[in-house]
Amino acid sequence: MSTWLTILAMGAVTFATRALPLLAPWRQPPPFLERVLRYMPPAIFAALIAPPILMPSGGWVEAGLTLWAGLVGAVVAWRTRSMALTVVVGLGTYGLLRALVGS
Amino acid sequence: MATNAKLATAAIGPSAGAGAGPRAAQLLEWAAFRDGFLATVPLWLYIAPFGLAFALAGRAAGLTAAETIAMSVLVNAGASQFAAIALFAGGGDALSIALATLVVNLRHIPFAVSLAPLLTHLSWVRRAVLAFSLSDPSYALSVQKLQERAPGGAAFFLGSGISLYVSWVLCTTAGVLFGGGIPDPRSLGLHLVFPLSLMALLVPLLQSRAAWVAVLVAGGLALGASLVLPGSWSVLAAAAGGSVAGALVEARR
């Protein structure tokens, strides 16, 4: 039940970010706020990527399989700009290393 | 007839073109909607792996099939849905997940702000429908037509947005249907689908020193904060710190 409420809240919040500026009279935001908004997406992406890649077991930073898979994924993302290839090659790297290390 | 044309122009706005009767204006709008829908179909190829990956990540995080599909139907915002899935997997509460959704989708505000003056001639119902269908690609494909006030620009924009919405929901559903038989997501490394998908979204954004600073500060803060702050709050704190750092670097130049 709380999952459904969460999804409904997500829908409402998302719609608000798209609709309020279109429906309400809106002044240009102050320049600094505009800049902060511009760096919001890369910042939150990085905040979501770093822990599972660098702290896979939640304890402390470790240079493990997930780090190598993440580095390979970053190179593929940089060279190809393809989400599909990034995910497939990154997962492949993880699987391969796992099989080699045997953990 | 002249009165009708005036009424139609008043109802649909300057984009309908002067001198067109109501029926002609309607046909023009429909044609523009269809053009926008079809012009966006090639982007389905870009949506497809994203939708499939989202479905897999959703199931891996413990959401039911219905919940995973409903999220695409009701939210229609890929990046924030991936963020929410990561938080669901970590046992995040409703408030923090809604806040994270808000933070990721704050980027829509500049899009919508830039479009607002071009759409004031539309009724608020139409503007609300356009708002729901607004996405990065539909904005990118339509903004020029809208800024030139080309005939049917708003209908084209809507067609493009609806096209992406349809493909997003279809691909999520396909992922749920075909990804159901996966035995142990973690042993296959499927918990990495989400960070790897985000990597593909993040790397193209690294165009400036300020963006690098935002990313490095946010990543570092996220690692440190995850040791002290509960659940997804560490992500929000890190995102706030990183984006302010990026803005400060940009402001100094």
Interface residues (C-beta under 8 A of the other chain):
Chain A: S2 T3 W4 L5 T6 I7 L8 A9 M10 G11 V13 T14 F15 A16 T17 R18 A19 L20 P21 L22 L23 W26 Q28 P29 F32 E34 R35 V36 L37 R38 Y39 M40 P41 P42 A43 I44 F45 A46 A47 L48 I49 A50 P51 P52 I53 L54 M55 G58 V61 T66 A69 G70 G73 A74 A77 W78 R81 S82 M83 A84 T86 V87 G90 L91 Y94 G95 R98
Chain B: Y46 A48 P49 F50 A53 L63 T64 E67 A70 M71 L74 V75 N76 A77 A79 S80 Q81 F82 A83 A84 A86 F88 A94 I97 A98 A100 T101 L102 V103 V104 N105 L106 R107 H108 I109 P110 F111 A112 V113 L115 A116 L119 W124 R127 A128 L130 A131 F132 L134 L188 G189 L190 H191 L192 V193 F194 P195 L196 S197 L198 M199 A200 L201 L202 V203 P204 L205 L206 A210 A211 A214 V215 L216 V217 A218 G219 G220 L221 A222 L223 S226 S234 V235 A238 A239 A240 G241 G242 S243 V244 A245 G246 A247 E250 A251
